[in-house]
């Protein structure tokens, strides 16, 4: 029997900290002087930001109607000098602070940097993009499987159209003498590349194509090897994306294809097909539309998804 879930509307908002004048004419000079002083004092200092993603969901089977906090993120970033910076972030949706990112980044040489601490394992864009940069309400099935943060060190850089990274991290066995190694590379092979967000919103003019991939060696105890490929293409208001992964631990090779189109300047419609390649032959089709009120920093999303599977317990229709 299918489970029917109706999820109404989701709203995402991201923001940063800043200064504002109170508009009192008699204090203009004093405020201007104070602002200049504080700006100079705090140049390169901590900057606080974050985002909230919230939704309302109705489940007709369980006769439930409720509101959810999908994401409540708080982050602090800063520059210690021209060559050193840091980031610390927490997820707060459960009511308790869960550490997400905690790393120091520094310049090794021109176009090459090092990162040490806790950070994303560098796999595919669908796994490492912030939730505010996604086209749909959630990551792809592949993105969810590869959405991993781990402690370690990474070296990466950019040379013209090529971006690359090599990460050495603890892996699933934590601090034993075996480590997990991940190599990642992507190239803007056409135009200016497809950008750092999913979909067509804000894409560069003309035809743009970015291709990439990763290889993960799970040398740690209990670890496994994996590799994946991705391609992102934009042509004006049209965007097409595809990704494939070979997950050795789960013995699965899932793939997905996404097509989206901008219309009326602030609206983007999208459709996505995903094949989980699991023992139940599960597939997922999603269609949705975004209304960008302030780009990806403030957007409304409506989405419908249907999951088909040989296991009836996995089937669902969501709106």
Secondary structure, DSSP 4 states (H G I P E B T S, - for coil): --EEEEEEEEEEEEEE--------GGGHHHHHHHHHHHHHHTTT--EEEEEEEEEEEEETTTTEEEEEEEEEEEEEEEESSSSEEEEEEEE-TTSS-EEEEEEEEEEEETTEEEEEEEEE-S--HHHHS-GGG-SSSS--HHHHHH--EEEEEEEEEEETTEEEEEEEE--TT-SSS--EEEEEEEEEEETT---SSSSSTTPPSSEEEEEEEEEEEE-STT---EEEEEEEEEETTEEEEEEEEEETTTTB--EEEEEEEEETTTEEEEEEEEE---TT--EEEEEEEEEESSGGGEEEEEEEEEEE-SSGGG-EEE-
